[in-house]
Amino acid sequence: MKKMLIQNLQREIIYLICESICPHCQNLHRDWPAPGRWSPPAAALERRQTIFNLSLVCKRWGYIAQKVLHHHFGYFETHPKAEFLFCRTLSENPELGKHVKMARIRQISAYDWSLDEEWLAKSLSKF
């Protein structure tokens, strides 16, 4: 009998696993106040971290977990440069941008990023 390895699960099953953990998909986002006026529930942060950890398991899991991790953005992110990092990720991986359903982006001030960032210069040169 052949052993089933976790990295060889069908894509659909991996996606369902990630969705079952996603704080957005589990409706932990109801009644969101304005950004910056609340602390995300601990359960939501833990679930988001779990999906992030799943994205590091292997390339196959990472590809799928990233889609769920980024499909709704701006509600459970706590990193001070979350928007900046989100934009960088989408700039470096435009295919991932197709899976973003909703994003809550606050204004990114000039103090939040550095013009020395290579991805930013490339992105701005497109316009």
C-alpha positions as CSV (number, residue, x, y, z in Angstrom):
1,M,0.0,0.0,0.0
2,K,1.3,3.4,-1.0
3,K,1.7,6.0,1.8
4,M,-0.2,9.2,1.4
5,L,2.1,12.2,2.0
6,I,0.6,15.5,3.1
7,Q,2.4,17.4,0.3
8,N,0.6,15.1,-2.2
9,L,-2.9,15.9,-1.2
10,Q,-5.2,17.1,-4.0
11,R,-5.2,20.9,-4.5
12,E,-8.9,21.0,-3.7
13,I,-8.4,19.4,-0.4
14,I,-5.6,21.7,0.5
15,Y,-7.7,24.7,-0.4
16,L,-10.6,23.4,1.7
17,I,-8.3,23.0,4.7
18,C,-7.0,26.5,4.3
19,E,-10.6,27.9,3.9
20,S,-11.7,26.0,7.0
21,I,-9.0,27.9,9.0
22,C,-9.4,31.3,7.3
23,P,-10.8,33.9,9.8
24,H,-12.7,35.6,6.9
25,C,-14.2,32.4,5.7
26,Q,-15.2,31.5,9.3
27,N,-17.0,34.9,9.6
28,L,-14.7,36.2,12.3
29,H,-14.9,39.6,10.5
30,R,-18.5,40.5,11.2
31,D,-19.1,44.1,12.4
32,W,-15.6,45.3,11.7
33,P,-15.1,48.8,13.1
34,A,-12.9,51.3,11.3
35,P,-9.3,50.3,10.9
36,G,-7.1,51.2,13.8
37,R,-10.0,51.3,16.3
38,W,-9.9,47.7,17.5
39,S,-7.7,44.8,18.1
40,P,-8.5,41.7,16.0
41,P,-9.8,38.7,18.0
42,A,-7.0,36.4,19.2
43,A,-8.6,33.5,17.4
44,A,-8.6,35.4,14.1
45,L,-4.9,36.2,14.5
46,E,-4.1,32.6,15.4
47,R,-5.9,31.3,12.4
48,R,-4.2,33.8,10.0
49,Q,-0.8,32.7,11.4
50,T,-1.8,29.1,10.9
51,I,-2.5,29.7,7.2
52,F,0.8,31.6,6.9
53,N,2.5,28.6,8.5
54,L,0.8,26.3,6.0
55,S,2.1,28.4,3.2
56,L,5.6,27.4,4.3
57,V,5.1,23.6,4.3
58,C,6.1,23.2,0.7
59,K,5.7,24.9,-2.6
60,R,2.4,23.1,-3.4
61,W,0.9,24.1,-0.1
62,G,2.4,27.6,-0.3
63,Y,0.8,28.3,-3.7
64,I,-2.7,27.4,-2.4
65,A,-2.4,28.8,1.1
66,Q,-1.2,32.2,-0.3
67,K,-4.5,32.5,-2.3
68,V,-6.5,32.1,0.9
69,L,-4.2,34.2,2.9
70,H,-4.6,37.2,0.6
71,H,-8.2,36.8,-0.7
72,H,-9.4,39.3,2.0
73,F,-6.8,41.8,3.3
74,G,-6.8,44.5,5.8
75,Y,-8.9,43.2,8.6
76,F,-6.7,40.9,10.7
77,E,-3.3,42.3,9.7
78,T,-1.4,43.9,12.6
79,H,2.1,44.5,11.1
80,P,2.7,48.3,10.9
81,K,3.8,47.9,7.3
82,A,1.1,45.4,6.3
83,E,-0.2,47.4,3.4
84,F,3.2,48.0,2.1
85,L,4.1,44.3,2.3
86,F,0.7,43.3,0.7
87,C,1.4,45.7,-2.3
88,R,4.9,44.3,-2.6
89,T,3.6,40.7,-2.6
90,L,1.1,41.5,-5.4
91,S,3.6,43.4,-7.4
92,E,6.0,40.4,-7.3
93,N,3.2,37.9,-7.9
94,P,0.5,39.5,-10.1
95,E,-1.2,36.1,-10.5
96,L,-2.0,36.2,-6.7
97,G,-3.8,39.5,-7.3
98,K,-6.5,37.7,-9.2
99,H,-7.5,36.0,-6.0
100,V,-8.0,39.2,-4.0
101,K,-11.7,39.7,-3.4
102,M,-11.5,42.6,-1.0
103,A,-8.7,44.8,0.4
104,R,-8.9,47.4,3.1
105,I,-5.9,49.7,2.5
106,R,-5.2,52.7,4.6
107,Q,-3.1,55.5,3.3
108,I,0.6,54.6,3.1
109,S,2.7,57.6,4.0
110,A,6.1,58.3,2.6
111,Y,7.6,57.3,6.0
112,D,6.2,53.8,5.6
113,W,8.5,52.7,2.8
114,S,11.8,53.4,1.1
115,L,12.3,54.4,-2.5
116,D,15.3,52.2,-2.5
117,E,13.0,49.2,-2.7
118,E,13.6,47.5,-6.1
119,W,10.0,46.2,-6.5
120,L,8.6,49.7,-5.9
121,A,10.8,51.3,-8.6
122,K,9.8,48.6,-11.1
123,S,6.1,49.0,-10.2
124,L,6.2,52.8,-10.6
125,S,8.1,52.6,-13.9
126,K,5.1,50.8,-15.4
127,F,3.0,54.0,-15.1
